[in-house]
């Protein structure tokens, strides 16, 4: 693990590795839940599995019973001819109603319920924000604040990221 922290009712972790390793070690992050996938590990479009739908540039899954069902969207088992891919997904307890993926400049448009952005594709993206990435990670956290997902998972440049909602005290 290369970094951990907490923010706004969530815990985050940054690991060396890829999405397959992240989900292999933490399958309960997605099992029994619904994903809104904003960036895929394989070139899209690919044949959508049964129950999946693509709306506004976002792939929506049915309830996930096994992490293997997330191929090729989140991990393809190897890095595509030496090119890094950057999968990213938001995890929910129920199917989310999200606006289409926005391709505008996030620094100009800003985040909000009418605009969903992807963040893992920023070169040098890290949750353990350095000064260079602080503006990007602050925008990601703002998007998480209005979406309120159960979790956020992403990978790129040899790192995997998870942000999980903290459980309320019993």
N, C-alpha and C positions, 0 to 999 in steps of 0.2 A: 504494500500500500504506500502510495506516495503523498497522500494528504487526506485529512478529514476535518470536519467542522460542523457547526450548526448555524442555522439562520432561519428566522421567521417560522418556527415550528417544524423545521425539516432538518435532517441530518444528511450530510453529503460525504461521499468518499471518492477518491481518485486512485485508480489502480494502474499498474503496468499491465498491459494485455489488451484483449479485444472483447467484443460483445459476447462471444461464445463462452469465454472464461468467466466473465461477469455473471451471466445467467446460469452457467453450470454451477457456480459456487452459491448463487442466491436465486434458485428457481421460484421461490415463493413471492418474489417481487412481482412476477407476472401471472403466476398460476391462479386461475379462478377470476381473472380480471380482464379488462378490455383495454386495448392499446390504440392510440392515435399516433401513427408513425409519420413523422414529418420529413425524414430522410432515410433512404434505404441503403443496404450494403451491396445490392446488386443493381445493375442498370435497370431502370423502370422504363417501359412497362414490362412486367413478366406476367405470366398467367396467374390470376388471383385465385387463391384457394377458396373452396366452398365457404360461403358466409362472409367473406371479406368484401369490402366495398371501397372504392376510391371516390372521394368527394372533395373537390376544390384543392387537389394536390396532396391531400392527406389520406393515407390508408387507414381504414378502420377495421379492426379485427372483431370476430365474435369472441365470446368468452374463451380464454386460453386455458386448455387442459394440460398441454405439454409444451415445453419450450421448443421442441423439435418442430412444432407447427409454425414457428416463426421464420423458418428458412424459406426462401432466400432473402426475405425482407430485412432481417436484422443481422444475420450472419450467414455467410456462404461457405464457411468451413475452411477458407483460405483466402489469402489476399490476392485478389483479381489481377494476375499478371504483374505483380509488384506494385500495383497502385493501391494506395490507401483508400478505403471507402469510409464513409462517415455516417453510420446509422444513428438515428435519434428517435425516441418515442416517449410519449406521455402515457402513464398508466392510470386507469380509473376503475372504480368499483362498479360503475354502470356505464353504458355507452354514452360518450360525451357528445354534446352538440357544439361543434366548433365552427368558426368562420373559415373560409378558404385560406390556404397558405398565401401569405403576402410576399410578393417579390420586390416591394418598394425598399428604399433605403431605411433600415430600422432606426438609424440615428436621426433621420428627418421625420419619419412617420410616427415613431414611438409605438410602444406596445399597448394593446388594449383588446377588449372582447371582439372588436370588429377586425382585428389584424393578428394573425398567428404567424410567427417567424420561426425559422430554424436557426440554431446558434452553433451547433457542433461544426459547421462548415467554415467557421472563421479560422484562418490560418493561425496556429498558436493557441487555440482555445484551451483553456484550463479552468477548472473550478477553483483551484488554488491560485486565485487571480493575482497576477503580477500587475504592476502599474499599467502595463501595455494592454492587459485584458480586462481591467476593472470595469470599463464602460460596457463591454460586451456582457460580462457576467452580471452586472447590475441590471441590464435589460432582461437577461434570462430570468433573474429572480423576480423582476416585475411581472413577467409573463406568468411565472409560476404562481405569483400572488393572486392574479385574477382567475387563473384556470383552476387552481386548487386540486392538482392531480394527487393521486396516492403516491406516485413516484415519477421520476424522470430518469431515463437511461440513455446513454449515448457512448460512442467510441470513435476514436480517430487518432492518427499519429502515434500508434502504439500504446494508447491509454484508453481506459474505460472509466465511465463516470456514472455514479448513481446518486440521486437525491431522493430520499424517502421521507414521507410524512411521519413525524414522531407520534407514537401512540399516546393517547390521552391517559393520564394517571387514573388508576382504578379507584 
